[in-house]
Amino acid sequence: SAVISQKPSRDICQRGTSLTIQCQVDSQVTMMFWYRQQPGQSLTLIATANQGSEATYESGFVIDKFPISRPNLTFSTLTVSNMSPEDSSIYLCSVEHSYEQYFGPGTRLTVT
Amino acid sequence: GQNIDQPTEMTATEGAIVQINCTYQTSGFNGLFWYQQHAGEAPTFLSYNVLDGLEEKGRFSSFLSRSKGYSYLLLKELQMKDSASYLCAVRDGSGGYQKVTFGTGTKLQVIP
């Protein structure tokens, strides 16, 4: 299995500001994924981050709003830019390891 | 694109058996996952099916029929702690990279 940590675990931010979420994995992985889970809903894939290349964004998500870094095989960041209350959600980092997908504990973001 | 359907809610009795169904449509099927998610927590991996048939893992079993676009998760000897949301997720490799899409989840309530 893979052990994933995320920082911060939660934050309350003002609209118009930005927050960067960090994801650290205990082993080297090729692909890392960022998901969003809004209250009472399932997970929505934001983007796939491969080391050494640009992230691939899903429909409805753009790089200017959710810039992603992937500097090495164990770390990634997701920034939520120019936040609005609609960005209030849980953001989850995920990795694939031996054909199984594992999730970090999530970052609970509230935008006021 | 992908379309994943599962029931929104189910109720079952402690000690009983429950089957949660999932149907999907995808162009580049490359595996199906089941996850358990307790309220306020990240999803945890339960099973992965890529070939047709039944995979048994303790009290939980998962079945896949690729020709029918159908899977189910079977939970035996239900316990109160099994009350959670169960997410069906499908991996699709048709876009040149592997992408996992989640269904909306089935909220299972186990009653005494």
Interface residues (C-beta under 8 A of the other chain):
Chain A: M31 F33 Y35 Q41 S42 L43 T44 L45 T48 N50 T56 E58 L92 E96 Y99 E100 Q101 Y102 F103 G104 P105 G106
Chain B: G31 F33 E41 A42 P43 T44 F45 Y48 V50 L87 A89 Y97 Q98 K99 V100 T101 F102 G103 T104 G105
